[in-house]
Structure formats: structure tokens, C-alpha cells
Amino acid sequence: MLIEGDTGTWEMVIGLEVHAQVISEAKLFSGASTAFGAAPNSQVSLVDAAMPGMLPVLNRVCVEQAIRTGLGLKAHINHFSVFERKNYFYPDLPAGYQISQYAHPIVGEGTILLDLEDGEVREVGIERLHLEQDAGKSLHDQDPYKTYVDLNRAGVALMEIVSKPDLRSPAEAGAYLRKLRSILRYLGTCDGNMDEGSMRCDVNLSVRRPGDPLGTRTETKNVNSIRFVQQAIEIEARRQVEVLESGGTVVQETRLFDHRSGETRSMRSKEEAHDYRYFPDPDLLPLELDPAWVAEIKAALPELPDAKKRRFMEDFGLSAYDAQVLVAEQANAAFFEAVLQGPKGRRDPKTVANWVTGAYFGALNASGVGLAEAPVDAEKLGGLLDLIADDTISGRIAKDVFEEMWQTGRPAGEIVEAKGLKQITDTGEIEAIVDKIVADNPDQAAQVAEGNQKVVGWFVGQVMKATQGKANPGVVNKLLKGKLGG
């Protein structure tokens, strides 16, 4: 995305650092629980609180989750990695340092494919993924004069996933985060719930004239929704352009995004790596991975979104757009395939996709429920589609039936039978209705005879109205064409 300033065109250069909380019952270096929503300071071990003499013990599950994520990102797995101490002081960091990885991360370079709205597919590089422990949380809204500290989150395992500066617009950043979250959820390594803080994003951004070297970047910290990330990028990029065009200099610093005021503001000057005084943690040996274990994890990976999208297009003939919508969430893709498999064989994939991505997803959104709580399951939706396929009901009637299914949870066949909604397919019965309508409307019939084909649609509407939408549309059109000569 290019920005038109007063002095010409500018280009955004964006890289994202995503902190993804590892799905694990215990923390990275202690056995304390990671459950969300517990009372403050109720899930804190002596290790998390940095009590003297307490030693960290590495959680194997967290390591496995990092490897699985790296493999899912088509990244290089480093069989040798090192945990280091990142030294800084903050009230919610009890030890005065964070155990992280710097020089030797567990995962190296990888790639993510972005599915953009215009149908373009772009590749974005992954620089690295490393494991680290989260800090606690400072609470500033509990008392007008005091700050409280909750250490429940202290020590929780995070994967910091760093992209290369390959993104060029807020839309691309949004597509990147949605795709990354989708991959993490498929893998079962992070739930991606940004509203709970289990996936947070730091935005690194600079602007430059197209083709020029990289400009000075700022880092906007801890943005907790995709929409806010896109807003922060737009606002910070325009701020930098205004600074440069007014003759100023962009300062390398850490900034915060305030969505209420719609601005970014300075938090602190940007620290360089040496300011953290990294050094290998003396309490933890280097992490050396068994190649056979890595191969075993790779063999157990699920079918990921890109592969599933490709299969849906090749096996079911779906468009790239329909396939992408369906595979974005693993549960949605599974639901589609469940509806696809009927008792008499595979249903028409395009029809199933249209209903799932249209009426069904629309009803989910309007009701604010998930698939597990939906009143219409895959079997019931499939039953409705079978009634359309065998001409028991028309597509028009099916929409009304679906609405009642959603409201009551009753099967389609039961509703159709109780309300007498079966489609009229008897040619003789429909022909009698067509004859009467044609005879009652000679002026419109004459217009068709004179070549005005649009009036045929009017006649179809009249027949459907007379039959309360129950006449077979195909039969209606065929009879009208014969009667009117259209």
C-alpha cells in the first residue's frame, strides 16, 4: 500500500512479532497451571515468583509444541538451541530477567502463504521462532494510588514468531495474522484468542520512498486484535510520513497504540540487544533435539490449511474463494466435509459450500453461537439439502425451512411434512395453473409474443405466488415457454 503525502509517494515496510501462548497445562519452567481466568496470584509456583534457590525445569510439552509450530510454518528446526537471560527490571518480572532465546532459537526461517482478498497469494518469510517465558501483569485499575501485580501469567510459555519485513499494507498484515492464527489452531499449539491475551502482536514499521533503503522503524507494542493492528499500522505510517515531510527525523522507539484516541504515542526509546545483556542461562543446559523425535512429530502433523484448500479445489471443484473461507477454521472445514457425506453418497460439493458459507455461517454470526452450540448440525443441514436434491422442496422454500430449523432445532423433513411444503411436481396440476394465469393476462402474453422475454419472469412469479412457492420452477419455466412461445 502506497501513501500519497504532500511531497510524493511513500511505501510502508512492516514486520510483525507475534507472541503466541503455548497450549500446555503447565508453565515453561514450572508445574503451575496455565488455566485462564483464575483468581490473581493463585497459579504461581516458587519458580515463577523467583524465590531464592529455585531452579527452572524445562517443560517437554512446550518444546514439542514449538517444534510442531515450526514444522507447520515450513521452517528449519534447529537441533541445538540455547536459553538465555534477557535482563531488564519491571515490577511484574520477579527475577529481574526473562528466560528467552536469542542467539540460538529453536526454529529458524520459514514461510507463510497469504490469501489476499483480490485472489492473489503472497509468500511472507518467517525469520525465527523462539521460546520464552511470559511476564506477569501489572494492574493499574484496582486502586487510584497503587499498582497491583498478578503473577499468574509469569512463566507461561510463549512462542515469539518473528516475520521478515515483507508486509506492505494493513490488509496484508491482517491476512498474515489470520493465516498464522489458523495454522496455530490447526496444529493445536495456541488457541489464538487475542481477547484473552494468548496471542499478542508487536508491529515494526517504517516508511520509505519506493525503491529506497529501509527507513528508521518504530515498534508498537502489545496490540491485541487484528483490527487494532491494522488501525495502528495506518495511523503510525501516516504519522511517520508527516514527520519526514515536515523535515523531522523518525526516532527508533517503542510506542503504544490507543484505539480510543486513534493515535500511537511514545513509550520508551528502543533498546538494542546489548542493552538486555543477554547471556546463556547458567541453570539450563543447551537444548539438543533428537532428530528421530522431530521426525516423529512431523509425521503426526494434521492436514494444514494450505493443503486442505488445495484438496478442496482439486477434489471438490470449489473456487479458491470458497475453499479459503471453509478452511480458515479447522472446525468449519470438518463441518463442510460432514455435510458433504450423505447416507447415499457424496452430496454436490458446490451446493454444500454455498449453503455452509452462506445461510449457515450467516445464521451462526447472527446468533453469536459456535458450531458446537448450533441448533442445526451437519446431519440436519444435509437432510435439508437432500430434500432440495430430490425435488421434495424448492430452493426458495428451503430457505424458509432452514429458518424454522434454526429456531426450533426440528429436522427439515418434519417441518416440510407438518406444513405441507412439498413441491408440486405434477405437470398436469401446474399446467392448469399456468393456463389460467396466461388466460387472465392477455396483455402480458402479447408482450412475450412481441419478444419481451423479461415478462416471462413475471409469469413465473405469478405461478409461484399462486402455488405458495411450491411449484417446481423447472417445470413452470418449461410450460410457460411452450405456452407463450418464449
C-alpha positions in Angstrom: 0.0 0.0 0.0 1.4 3.4 -1.0 0.7 6.6 0.9 0.3 9.8 -1.0 2.0 12.6 1.0 2.4 16.3 0.3 5.8 15.7 -1.3 5.2 12.4 -3.1 4.6 8.7 -2.6 5.7 6.6 0.4 5.8 2.9 1.0 5.1 1.0 4.2 7.6 -1.7 5.3 6.1 -3.9 8.0 7.3 -6.8 10.1 5.3 -8.4 12.9 6.4 -10.1 16.1 3.6 -12.4 17.4 3.7 -13.7 21.0 1.6 -16.9 20.9 0.9 -18.6 24.3 1.7 -22.3 24.1 -1.1 -24.7 24.8 0.2 -26.6 27.8 -1.3 -27.4 31.2 1.9 -26.3 32.9 4.3 -23.3 32.5 7.6 -23.4 30.6 9.8 -24.0 33.7 7.4 -24.9 36.5 4.4 -27.1 37.1 2.0 -24.2 37.9 -1.3 -24.2 36.0 -1.8 -22.0 32.9 -5.7 -22.0 33.0 -7.2 -18.7 32.0 -9.4 -16.7 34.4 -8.1 -17.9 37.8 -8.0 -15.5 40.8 -4.9 -13.3 40.8 -1.7 -14.9 42.1 -3.4 -18.3 42.5 -1.3 -20.1 39.9 2.2 -19.1 41.0 5.0 -21.5 41.9 8.1 -20.7 43.8 10.0 -20.7 40.5 7.5 -18.2 38.9 7.9 -15.9 41.9 11.8 -16.2 41.6 12.3 -17.3 45.2 16.0 -17.8 46.1 17.4 -21.3 45.3 14.5 -22.2 42.9 15.7 -23.8 39.6 13.8 -24.0 36.3 12.9 -27.3 34.8 12.1 -27.3 31.1 8.6 -28.5 30.1 8.9 -31.1 27.3 5.4 -30.4 26.1 6.2 -26.8 25.4 9.3 -27.8 23.4 7.2 -30.2 21.4 4.6 -27.5 20.7 7.4 -25.2 19.4 8.7 -27.9 17.1 5.2 -28.7 15.8 4.7 -25.0 15.1 8.0 -24.6 13.3 7.2 -27.6 11.1 3.7 -26.2 10.4 5.4 -23.0 9.2 7.7 -25.0 6.9 10.6 -23.7 9.0 14.0 -25.1 9.8 14.2 -26.9 13.1 17.4 -26.2 15.0 18.5 -29.3 16.7 20.7 -27.2 19.0 19.3 -24.1 20.8 20.1 -22.2 23.9 18.0 -20.4 26.6 19.4 -17.1 27.7 18.6 -14.4 30.3 17.2 -11.2 29.0 17.9 -8.7 31.7 15.5 -5.8 32.5 13.7 -4.6 35.5 9.9 -4.3 35.8 7.5 -4.8 38.7 5.8 -7.8 37.1 9.2 -9.6 36.3 10.2 -11.0 39.7 13.6 -12.3 38.8 14.7 -9.1 37.0 15.3 -11.1 33.9 13.3 -13.2 31.4 14.4 -16.6 30.2 14.3 -16.4 26.4 16.3 -17.4 23.3 18.4 -15.0 21.4 21.4 -16.2 19.5 20.3 -19.8 19.1 16.5 -20.1 18.7 14.7 -23.4 18.4 13.2 -22.6 15.0 14.8 -20.8 12.1 13.5 -19.5 8.8 10.1 -20.5 7.4 7.2 -19.2 5.2 3.5 -18.4 5.3 1.3 -18.1 2.2 -1.2 -15.2 2.4 -4.6 -15.4 0.8 -5.4 -11.9 -0.2 -8.9 -10.5 -1.0 -8.1 -10.0 -4.7 -7.3 -13.7 -5.0 -3.5 -13.1 -5.0 -1.4 -15.5 -3.0 1.8 -13.9 -1.5 4.6 -15.5 0.4 5.9 -13.9 3.6 9.1 -15.0 5.3 9.4 -16.2 8.9 12.7 -15.0 10.4 12.6 -17.2 13.5 10.5 -18.7 16.4 11.9 -18.9 19.9 10.6 -20.0 23.2 10.4 -17.7 26.2 8.6 -17.2 29.5 5.9 -14.6 29.8 6.0 -11.8 32.5 3.3 -11.1 35.0 0.6 -8.4 34.6 0.6 -5.0 36.3 -3.0 -3.9 37.3 -3.4 -0.2 37.2 -7.2 -0.1 37.7 -7.6 -1.7 41.1 -6.7 1.4 43.2 -6.4 5.1 42.4 -3.0 5.3 44.1 -1.4 1.8 43.7 -0.4 -0.7 41.1 -1.0 -4.3 41.8 0.8 -7.2 40.3 -0.7 -10.6 39.2 1.9 -13.3 38.6 -0.5 -15.9 37.2 0.9 -15.3 33.7 4.6 -15.2 34.9 6.4 -18.2 33.5 3.7 -19.2 30.9 5.4 -20.5 27.7 5.3 -18.1 24.7 6.4 -18.7 21.2 7.7 -15.5 19.7 7.2 -15.7 15.9 9.0 -13.0 14.0 8.2 -12.3 10.4 10.6 -10.8 7.9 9.8 -7.2 6.8 7.8 -8.5 3.8 4.4 -6.9 4.5 3.4 -3.7 2.7 -0.1 -2.8 3.9 -2.6 -3.1 6.8 -4.6 -5.6 4.7 -1.6 -7.8 4.3 -0.8 -7.6 8.0 -4.4 -8.7 8.7 -4.2 -11.6 6.3 -0.9 -12.7 7.9 -2.3 -12.7 11.4 -5.4 -14.6 10.3 -3.4 -17.2 8.5 -0.9 -17.6 11.3 -3.7 -18.0 13.8 -5.4 -20.5 11.6 -2.2 -22.6 11.4 -1.6 -22.5 15.1 -5.2 -23.6 15.8 -4.9 -26.5 13.3 -1.7 -27.6 15.0 -3.2 -27.2 18.5 -0.2 -25.2 19.7 -2.0 -21.9 20.5 -5.7 -21.1 20.8 -5.2 -17.7 19.1 -7.6 -15.9 21.5 -6.4 -12.3 21.3 -9.1 -11.1 23.6 -7.6 -13.3 26.4 -4.1 -12.2 25.6 -2.9 -15.6 24.4 -1.9 -14.1 21.1 -0.4 -10.6 21.1 1.3 -8.6 18.3 4.2 -6.1 18.2 4.2 -4.0 14.9 7.6 -3.0 13.5 7.0 -0.3 10.8 9.0 2.2 8.7 8.2 4.2 5.6 10.4 5.0 2.6 10.2 6.2 -0.9 9.6 3.2 -3.2 12.9 1.5 -4.0 14.9 3.4 -1.3 16.8 1.7 1.5 14.8 0.8 4.7 13.8 3.7 6.9 14.0 4.0 10.7 11.4 1.8 12.3 9.3 2.0 15.4 7.8 -0.8 17.4 4.2 -0.6 18.5 3.8 -3.0 21.4 1.1 -5.5 22.5 -1.7 -4.8 20.1 -4.4 -7.3 21.0 -6.7 -7.6 17.9 -6.3 -7.9 14.2 -8.5 -4.8 13.6 -6.4 -2.8 16.0 -3.1 -4.0 14.3 -4.4 -2.7 11.0 -5.5 0.6 12.6 -2.2 1.0 14.3 -0.3 0.5 11.1 -2.3 3.0 9.2 -2.0 5.6 11.9 1.7 5.1 12.6 2.6 5.1 8.9 0.9 8.4 8.4 2.5 9.9 11.5 5.9 8.9 10.2 5.2 10.4 6.7 4.1 13.7 8.4 7.3 13.8 10.5 9.5 13.2 7.4 7.7 15.6 5.2 7.9 18.4 7.8 11.7 18.0 7.9 11.9 15.9 11.1 13.5 12.5 11.8 11.7 9.3 12.8 13.1 8.2 16.2 13.7 4.5 16.7 11.5 3.8 19.8 8.8 1.7 21.3 5.2 3.1 21.0 1.8 2.2 22.3 -1.5 2.3 20.3 -4.5 3.9 21.9 -7.6 2.8 19.9 -9.8 5.2 21.8 -7.9 8.3 20.8 -6.8 6.8 17.4 -3.1 7.5 17.9 0.2 5.9 18.8 2.3 7.5 21.5 5.9 7.2 22.6 6.6 4.6 25.4 10.4 4.5 25.6 13.4 4.7 23.4 14.1 1.4 21.5 16.5 -0.8 23.3 19.1 -2.7 21.2 20.0 -6.3 22.0 23.1 -5.4 24.0 21.0 -3.3 26.4 19.4 -6.5 27.6 22.8 -8.0 28.4 21.9 -11.5 27.1 23.9 -14.4 28.3 23.2 -18.2 28.5 21.2 -19.1 31.5 23.5 -21.0 33.8 20.7 -23.1 35.2 19.7 -24.6 31.9 21.7 -26.8 29.6 21.6 -26.2 25.8 18.6 -27.9 24.3 19.6 -30.7 21.9 16.8 -32.3 19.9 16.8 -36.0 18.8 16.2 -35.9 15.0 14.1 -39.1 15.4 11.8 -37.2 17.8 11.5 -34.3 15.3 10.6 -36.7 12.5 8.0 -38.4 14.7 6.3 -35.0 15.4 6.4 -34.2 11.7 4.8 -37.5 10.8 1.9 -36.7 13.1 1.1 -33.2 11.8 -2.5 -32.7 10.7 -3.6 -31.6 7.2 -2.9 -27.8 7.4 -5.0 -25.0 5.8 -3.0 -24.7 2.5 -3.1 -28.4 1.8 -6.7 -28.6 2.7 -7.6 -25.7 0.5 -5.7 -27.3 -2.4 -7.6 -30.6 -1.8 -11.0 -28.9 -1.7 -10.3 -27.2 -5.0 -8.9 -30.3 -6.7 -11.3 -33.0 -5.3 -14.5 -31.0 -5.0 -14.1 -28.4 -7.8 -14.5 -25.5 -5.4 -13.3 -22.0 -6.2 -10.3 -20.6 -4.4 -12.5 -18.2 -2.5 -15.0 -20.9 -1.3 -12.1 -23.2 -0.3 -10.3 -20.5 1.6 -13.5 -19.5 3.6 -14.1 -23.1 4.5 -10.5 -24.0 5.6 -9.9 -20.8 7.6 -11.1 -22.6 10.7 -10.5 -26.3 11.2 -13.9 -26.9 12.7 -15.6 -25.2 9.7 -13.7 -27.4 7.2 -14.7 -30.5 9.2 -18.3 -29.4 9.2 -18.3 -28.9 5.5 -17.0 -32.4 4.9 -19.5 -33.9 7.3 -22.4 -32.3 5.4 -20.8 -33.4 2.1 -21.1 -37.1 3.1 -24.7 -38.1 2.8 -26.3 -41.6 3.5 -26.5 -42.3 -0.2 -23.0 -40.9 -1.2 -21.4 -37.6 -1.6 -23.7 -34.6 -2.0 -22.9 -31.9 -4.6 -19.9 -30.0 -3.2 -20.8 -26.6 -4.7 -24.3 -26.8 -3.3 -23.0 -27.8 0.1 -20.4 -25.0 0.0 -23.0 -22.4 -0.9 -25.2 -23.3 1.9 -22.5 -23.7 4.5 -20.7 -20.4 3.7 -24.0 -18.5 3.0 -27.1 -19.3 5.1 -25.4 -21.4 7.7 -22.4 -19.2 8.5 -24.8 -16.2 8.4 -27.0 -17.8 11.0 -24.0 -18.6 13.2 -22.9 -15.0 13.1 -26.4 -13.6 13.7 -26.9 -15.9 16.6 -23.5 -15.4 18.1 -23.0 -19.1 18.7 -20.3 -21.6 17.6 -20.7 -24.9 15.7 -21.0 -26.9 18.9 -24.0 -24.9 20.2 -25.8 -24.5 16.8 -29.3 -25.9 16.7 -28.7 -27.3 13.2 -25.9 -29.9 12.9 -24.3 -31.4 9.9 -26.8 -34.2 9.7 -29.8 -31.9 9.8 -28.4 -29.5 7.2 -27.6 -32.5 4.9 -31.2 -33.6 5.3 -32.4 -30.3 4.1 -30.2 -30.4 1.0 -31.4 -33.9 0.2 -35.0 -32.6 0.1 -33.9 -30.0 -2.4 -31.9 -32.5 -4.5 -34.8 -34.9 -4.8 -37.3 -32.1 -5.7 -39.3 -32.5 -2.5 -38.9 -28.8 -1.9 -37.6 -25.9 -3.9 -34.6 -23.8 -3.1 -36.9 -20.9 -2.3 -38.9 -23.0 0.2 -35.7 -24.4 1.6 -34.7 -21.0 2.9 -37.9 -20.7 4.9 -37.5 -24.3 6.2 -33.9 -23.6 7.3 -35.0 -20.5 9.3 -37.5 -22.6 11.2 -34.9 -25.4 11.7 -32.6 -22.8 13.3 -35.4 -21.5 15.5 -36.7 -24.9 16.6 -34.0 -27.5 16.0 -36.5 -29.7 14.2 -35.4 -31.7 11.2 -36.3 -30.4 7.7 -38.5 -33.4 6.8 -40.6 -33.0 9.9 -41.2 -29.3 9.1 -42.0 -29.9 5.4 -44.5 -32.6 6.3 -46.2 -30.6 9.1 -46.6 -27.5 7.0 -47.4 -29.2 3.7 -44.5 -27.6 1.9 -43.8 -30.4 -0.6 -43.0 -29.1 -4.0 -45.7 -29.6 -6.7 -44.1 -31.7 -9.4 -47.3 -32.9 -11.1 -47.1 -31.5 -14.6 -50.9 -31.6 -15.1 -51.6 -29.7 -11.9 -49.0 -27.0 -12.7 -50.2 -26.8 -16.3 -53.7 -26.0 -15.2 -52.5 -23.1 -13.1 -50.2 -21.8 -15.9 -53.2 -21.9 -18.4 -55.4 -19.9 -16.1 -52.7 -17.2 -15.4 -51.9 -16.9 -19.1 -55.6 -16.6 -20.0 -56.1 -14.0 -17.3 -53.2 -11.8 -18.5 -53.5 -11.5 -22.3 -51.7 -8.1 -22.5 -48.6 -9.6 -20.8 -48.8 -12.7 -23.0 -48.8 -10.4 -26.1 -45.7 -8.7 -24.8 -43.9 -12.0 -24.7 -45.1 -12.8 -28.2 -43.6 -9.5 -29.3 -40.2 -10.5 -28.0 -40.2 -9.1 -24.4 -38.6 -12.0 -22.6 -38.5 -10.2 -19.3 -42.2 -10.6 -18.9 -41.7 -14.4 -18.8 -40.1 -13.8 -15.4 -43.3 -12.0 -14.3 -45.4 -15.0 -15.3 -43.1 -17.3 -13.3 -43.6 -15.1 -10.3 -47.3 -15.3 -10.7 -47.3 -19.1 -10.9 -45.1 -19.3 -7.8 -47.3 -16.9 -5.9 -50.4 -18.9 -6.9 -48.8 -22.2 -5.6 -47.3 -20.5 -2.5 -43.8 -21.2 -3.9 -44.4 -24.9 -4.1 -44.4 -25.4 -7.9 -41.2 -26.9 -9.4 -39.5 -23.9 -11.1 -38.1 -26.0 -13.9 -41.5 -27.4 -14.8 -43.0 -23.9 -14.6 -40.4 -22.4 -17.0 -40.8 -25.2 -19.4 -44.6 -25.0 -19.6 -44.5 -21.2 -19.9 -42.0 -21.4 -22.7 -44.4 -23.8 -24.6 -47.5 -21.7 -23.9 -46.0 -18.3 -24.6 -43.6 -19.2 -27.3 -40.8 -17.5 -25.4 
